[in-house]
Amino acid sequence: MSWQQASARAAATAATLALLAAAVAHAAVPTQVIHVKLEDPSVDPSVKKMEIALDRHTVKAGRVTLEAVNLSKSLVHEVLVLHDPGKKALPYDAKNAEVDENRVHSLGEVGDLPPGHSGTLTLNLKPGKYLLFCNESGHYADGMRTELTVTP
């Protein structure tokens, strides 16, 4: 084998190993799961207001699955995900008592879960802060929202 053939074979082997290492590294990053409880006073007397309860408020960047369950006995709930607007108020439609979804950039949602139902949403999240909220009429104003922090 000539030195040119040996050099080409070595380069091809190095490229193959680099691709294999990248594939293994990508496969090694599992999807993180966040359990989301959608609650209101119909759930239990200890629940004083509508709320979104996460089993954790911080995850690493990458694939994140929200597993939402509506624990309410009487109300439909949902979960929308946005980049956290910080101190900037979300556009609110007072007539319908909800955030104007046409004027925000939703990253996705687990929509309209009847009492006792569940749903999932998987997103690829980058580092930053995110707002999770229910946009059923009156629920956002009632405080049914929480923050999620994604770290590098």
C-alpha positions, 0 to 999 in steps of 0.5 A: 500500500502506498503512503497516499493510500494509507493516508486516505485510509487513515483519514477515512477511519478518523472521519468514521470514528468522529461520526460514530463518537458524535452519534454516541454522544447524541444518543447518550443525552436522554430526554428529561421528563418533567411531571406537571400537575394542573390543580385547582381547589376542586382537587383538595381543600389544601389547594387554595388557588389554580396552580401548575406544579412541576416536580422540578423547576430546573433542567439541562438544555436539550430534549424535555418532555412535559407530562401533564395531568389535569387533577381537577375534578371539574375544570379543563386545563392546558399548558402553554410554553413560552420564552419568559418575557421577564417583566414585560406583560403578556398581551392580555385579552380582558374580554375573554380573560386570557393571554392573546395567543395570536400575539405571543410566540408559543413553543408548544402546548398540551391543550385542553385537558378535561378533568382526569386526562393527561397529555405530553409535549416534547421540546428541544429547549435552549438555556434560558427561562421559560413560562408555563401557563394555563390559558383557559379563561381566567386561569392565567389571571388567577395565577396558574403559571410557573417558571422553568429554568434551562441551564447549559 
